[in-house]
Amino acid sequence: MWSSLIFGFFGALLFFLWQKDWTAIYTDVNQYGLWYLPLSFIILALIHETYYYWIHRAMHHPKFFKKVHKVHHDSLVPSPWTAFSFHPWESLLEALIVPAILLVLPVHIFVLLAYLIFMTLSSVINHLDIEVYPKAFINSPLGKWFIGATHHHYHHAEFKTNYGLYFTFWDRWMKTGSSPTL
């Protein structure tokens, strides 16, 4: 419940800031051109991924784990509800980043909407504990760069691996990845 309230508060705050024209969210597609729409989505995802990897890895430090992240890991076998199960401190850390990015990164309102849907679906899919992506995709050169339920299952089982949000590149570069698909 606290997670929902915290995320809701930051959503309302972002809406207020947008209404006051204090964000970089825009509505005129021609302002940056059509080519910028997918690029802004990718930039937003990569910044979010980087922030999330490092903050998530920090939350696993023994100094912070019990105070900030343990609530999420009380689900040893993840479920869709696990995707929204956070301690209030973790919710705060996670809810801050997208609004902070949107203060400076120009993003069309529909790209933001698509990103929020992508973010939610990805989180639920990663916590299903049932792989929904076809095995051929997971084992493909492209698929190996995306996180799915199998990859994230190892995070909940091992606690010391697979800190990424959408992509596996930070886990690969930092040698924190663990799964048959890595």
N, C-alpha and C positions, 0 to 999 in steps of 0.2 A: 504494500500500500504506500509506504514512504517513497519507494522508487517512483511510482506513478505520480505522486504529488510533486516530487522534485523535477522529474522530466516535464510534467505539465507546467510547472512554474517557469522553467527556462523556455518552454515553447511559447508561453504567454509573454514573457519578457522579450523574446525575439520578435514576436508579432508587434509588440508595442514599439520596439526600436525601429522596426521596418516602417511602421506607420509614421514615425517621426523623421523618417529618412536618415537614420543614423546607421544603417547597414549598407552593405554593397549589393543587396538583393535588388534586382531590376525586373521590369515587366515588358520592356520594349525589346523584342528579339533583334531588331536592327541596331540596337545600341552597341553590340559587340559582334554581331553577325552570326549566321547559322553555324559556321565552323567552330565557334567558341562554345556552343552548347555542350557537345560531347567532351571537349577539352576541359571545361570547367568541372564536369562530373568526375572526370579522371583525376584532376588536380585535387578536388575536394576529397575523393576517396583515398588518394595517396597520402595527403596530409593527415587525414583521420587515421589511416592505417599506421602511420609512423608514430603519432601520438599514442594511439592505443597500445601498440606493441610495447613501447617503453614504459608507459604507466602501468600496464598489466604486468609486465615483468617486475616492476618495482613493488606492486601489490603482493607479489609472491615472496618478497623478502621476509624473513622471519619476524622482523621488527614491525611489519605492517599487516601481515597476512591475517592474523586472528582479529585485528581491529577493523580491517577494511574489506577483505575479500573472502573470508571464510564462509560467510552466508551463501555466497554463490556456489562454493564448493561443497556445501552440505548436500548438494545433489551429486552423489557419486556416479549415478547413472543419470545423465542429463535428460531433460524433457523440454517441450516448448515453454513450460512455465519457468524453467531455469534461465531462459533467455531474459527474463524480466525480474529475476530474484537477486537483489543486491542489497548490501548494507547501505544506509543513507550516505555514508562517506564515499562509497564507491559510486553511487548514483550521482552524487555531486561532481566527482571527477569525470564521469562519463558524459554528464549532461552539459558541461561547460564548453567542450571543445567545438562542436558544430556551430553554436552561436558565435563563439570567438572567431572562428574562421570566417564566418559570414559578415563580420564587421569589416573585413579587409578584402576578401576574395569576391569579385563580382560573380554572382550566380543568378541565373534567371529563375523566377519563381517556380516554373514548371520543372526545371532541372532539380531544384530543391525538393519539390514534391516527389519526383522520381527517386531521388537519393534517399529520402526518408522511407519510402516503400522498400527500396533495395536494402537499406540498413535493417529494417524490421524483418523482412523475409529471410535475409541472410542469417540473422541471429537465431531465428526460429529453426531454420533448416540445420544450422550447425549444432543445435541442441536437441535434435530429434532422436539421436542415438540410433537412427535408421538411415542408411545412406540413400538419398533420393537421386543423386547424380548417377548416370549410367557408368558402369565400370570402364567402358571404352573411353569416356570423357575423362574420368579420374586419372587413368593411366596415360592419357595423351600428353604430348609436350605442353599444350596450353593448360589442360586440366590440372597438371601438377603444381601450377602456380596459384590455384584457388583452394580455399578451405571449405571442406564439407563436413558432414557429421562424423565420418570415420576419423578424419584428422583431428577434429575437436574432441572426439571421444578420448583420445590419448591424453589430451590436456587434463581432462577431468579424472582420468585414471592414474596419471603419473605426477601431476601437479608441478612438474619442473620442465615441461616442454610445451611447444606449440602455443605461443603467446599471441599469435596474429589474430586479426579480426576478419579480414576478407581474403588476404593473400598470404602465401608462404614465404615471400622473399626475405623478410626480416629473420624468420626462423632459419632459413637456409644460410644467410650471411652471418648470423650470430651463432650458428651451430646449436640451436635450441630446438630443432625440429625432430619429431619422432613419429613415424607411422610407416606402414608398408608403402604408402604412396609418395614418400619423400625419398 
